[in-house]
Amino acid sequence: MVARFPGNPAPLNERYLLLSLAGQDRKACADIVRANALVGSASPTSVDPQLRLELQLRAKLCGSPARQ
C-alpha cells in the first residue's frame, strides 16, 4: 500500500505498527519520520486529526531511548 500511495501518510502509519511488532524499530521509525514530513507539507485541514495525533505520539516513541 505504501508504494501505491506515496503521498499518503496513512499507509506509512499502518506499516509502522507492523514493523514495530516485528521488532524492526529503525524501519518503523523511518516510516513515521516520512509520514510526518508528508503531514507537514499538507494543508492543516487535509489530514485526519486522529492520524495527526497518532503520528505525533509515535514520533515521540521513536525519539525515546528505549527505541534507539
N, C-alpha and C positions, 0 to 999 in steps of 0.2 A: 504494500500500500504506500509506503514511503516514496518509492520510485514513481508511482503513478500520480502522486500529488505532491510534487516537490515544494510547492509554495504554501502548503497547508501544515500548520504546526501540530494538528491533532494526531496524525499517524505517528509522528515522532514521539509524542507524549505516550501513546499506547505502546510503542516499541520500547520505550524506556522501562515500562513495567516488566515486560517480558525479559529484557536483558538484565534488569536488576534481579529478578527472581532466579535467573540462570547464573548469577554471580559475576556477570560481566559489567561491573560498575563503571569502568572507564568508558566503554562504548555507550552505556546508558546515559551517563552524564554528558557525553558529547552530543547525544541527541537532544538533551534538554537545552544545552547551550545554543544549538542550531534552532530549536523551536522558539526559544526566547528572542533570538535575532529576528526571526520571521514576525513574531508578535510586535517587536519594537518598530519594525518598518511598516506595519499595518495601521490603518486608521483605528482609533480607540473603539469605535462602535462596531467594527467588523469582526472582532474576536469575542467569543463567548466569555462572559465574566468568570464562569466556573473553570474553564480551560486556563484562563489567565492566572487564576489563583493556584491551580494545580502546578503550573509551570514555575511560579514563584516559589512555592513550597519545595518542589523537587530541586530547584536550583540551590536552595539553602541546604538541602540534604547533601547535595553533591559537593558543596563547599565545606562540609563538616569534616573534621579529621578522621572520623571512622570510615568515610567513603573514599579516602585518598590512598 
